[in-house]
Amino acid sequence: MTDITLPVKVIVICGEKGGTSKSTVCTNLAAHFAGEGVDVLIVDCDEQATSKNWIDRRDDAIKEGAKIPKIHIAQKTGKVYDAITDFANRYQLVIVDVGGGDTQETRTALAAADVAFIPFAASQADLETLDHMNEVIGLAKGLNEDLKTFGLLSMLTYHPTQKHYKEAREFLKDYEEIDLVNHSIGFRQIYKDALRDGLGVVEVKKKSKARSLAAAEIQLFAQDIMR
């Protein structure tokens, strides 16, 4: 475990719409920070248990000799505020994977978070969900005034340009509670492959352009979080 002091303790990955790469973001951030020597716990609040299943496969790989760091897991549903704040006292970094929807888990996790990220695709269906999430975040900040919240462009099938970020920021200007993080996550098969194997893309050994691009996305995103 590293002795570094992190600027955040609790990261929540949430959003009203399903299928926006929330668990992919969660597991890859966990793998990145664990690789940096951080003692990481994932709290899986989603009934689909994607992060929990990823950890199970990861633990199997470790038992078989894979040289990857251990990542802890806890499954919690309902009112998760007390559990998350307790975990934050016992682990260097807690990453919370919340299922899609305006749920009790989402609202109570936001009340315990330092920072929250809302992955969304550049589609009308995804953008329309941000209106309600903006309201939910506003309510959460009534209880947690230090909460910072950002939109994260995800599942991009193209390399984003400054124009794309400008357009996304223009759209988000009507949502005072949600800023846009500086980097994005692409739609790449390598993310699916890593999830299947209990790995983060930064841990995939096979060298390829897709692996390099995905690893860079996660590393840059992690740098955004640590600033």
Residue pairs with C-beta under 8 A, 6 or more apart in sequence:
1 37
1 38
1 39
1 92
2 36
2 37
2 38
2 92
4 36
4 37
4 38
6 38
6 92
6 93
6 226
7 225
7 226
7 227
8 93
8 114
8 115
8 225
8 226
9 88
9 92
9 93
9 94
9 114
10 84
10 88
10 94
10 96
10 112
10 113
10 114
10 115
11 29
11 93
11 94
11 95
11 96
11 113
11 114
11 115
11 116
11 117
11 225
12 95
12 96
12 98
12 109
12 110
12 112
12 113
12 115
12 116
12 117
13 22
13 23
13 25
13 26
13 29
13 95
13 96
13 97
13 98
13 116
13 117
13 119
14 22
14 96
14 98
14 106
14 109
14 110
14 116
14 117
14 118
14 133
15 22
15 98
15 100
15 118
15 119
15 120
15 129
15 133
16 100
16 101
16 102
16 129
16 130
16 132
16 133
16 136
17 100
17 120
17 125
17 126
17 129
18 99
18 100
18 101
19 100
20 100
20 119
20 120
20 121
20 126
20 154
20 155
21 119
21 154
21 155
21 185
21 191
22 46
22 97
22 98
22 99
22 100
22 119
23 46
23 48
23 50
23 51
23 54
23 97
23 195
24 154
24 185
24 191
24 195
25 117
25 119
25 152
25 154
25 185
25 221
26 42
26 51
26 95
26 96
26 97
27 42
27 50
27 51
27 54
27 97
27 194
27 195
27 200
28 191
28 194
28 200
28 201
28 202
28 218
29 95
29 218
29 221
29 222
29 225
30 40
30 42
30 71
30 95
30 200
31 68
31 71
31 199
31 200
31 201
31 202
31 203
32 200
32 202
32 218
32 219
32 222
33 40
33 93
33 222
34 40
34 68
34 69
34 70
34 71
35 68
35 69
35 200
35 202
35 203
37 69
38 92
38 93
39 72
39 91
39 92
39 93
40 71
40 72
40 91
40 92
40 93
40 94
40 95
41 71
41 72
41 73
41 74
41 87
41 90
41 91
41 93
41 94
41 95
42 51
42 55
42 71
42 72
42 73
42 74
42 94
42 95
42 96
42 97
43 73
43 74
43 75
43 76
43 80
43 83
43 84
43 87
43 94
43 95
43 96
43 97
43 109
44 50
44 51
44 52
44 73
44 74
44 75
44 76
44 97
45 75
45 76
45 77
45 80
45 96
45 97
45 98
45 99
45 105
45 109
46 97
46 98
46 99
46 105
47 77
47 99
48 99
49 75
50 97
50 195
51 73
51 97
52 73
52 75
54 195
54 198
55 71
55 73
55 198
56 198
57 196
57 197
57 198
58 68
58 71
58 198
58 199
59 70
59 198
60 198
61 68
61 197
61 198
61 199
62 68
62 70
68 199
68 203
72 91
74 83
74 87
76 83
76 84
76 105
77 105
78 104
78 105
78 108
79 104
79 108
80 96
80 105
80 108
80 109
80 112
81 108
81 109
81 111
81 112
84 94
84 96
84 108
84 109
84 112
84 113
85 112
87 94
88 94
88 112
96 109
96 112
96 113
98 105
98 106
98 109
99 105
102 132
102 133
102 136
106 136
107 136
107 139
107 140
109 116
110 116
110 136
110 137
110 140
110 144
110 147
110 149
111 140
111 143
111 144
111 147
112 144
113 144
113 147
114 146
114 147
114 148
115 147
115 148
115 149
115 150
115 225
116 137
116 147
116 148
116 149
116 150
117 149
117 150
117 151
117 152
117 181
118 130
118 133
118 149
118 150
118 151
118 152
118 178
119 151
119 152
119 153
119 154
119 155
119 185
120 126
120 127
120 129
120 130
120 151
120 152
120 153
120 154
121 153
121 154
121 155
121 156
122 153
122 156
122 164
122 168
127 171
130 151
130 172
130 175
130 178
131 175
133 178
134 175
134 176
134 177
134 178
137 147
137 149
137 177
137 178
138 176
138 177
140 147
141 147
141 177
148 179
149 177
149 178
149 179
150 178
150 179
150 180
150 181
151 168
151 172
151 178
151 179
151 180
151 181
152 180
152 181
152 184
152 185
152 221
153 160
153 164
153 165
153 168
153 180
153 184
153 185
154 184
154 185
154 187
155 185
155 186
155 187
156 164
156 184
156 185
156 186
156 187
157 186
157 187
159 186
160 184
165 180
165 182
165 184
168 180
169 180
172 178
172 179
172 180
181 221
181 224
182 220
182 224
183 217
183 220
183 221
183 224
184 217
185 191
185 217
185 218
185 221
186 213
186 214
186 217
188 210
188 213
188 214
189 210
190 201
190 204
190 208
190 210
190 211
190 214
191 201
191 214
193 204
194 200
194 201
194 203
194 204
194 214
197 204
200 218
201 211
201 214
201 215
201 217
201 218
202 215
202 218
202 219
204 211
204 215
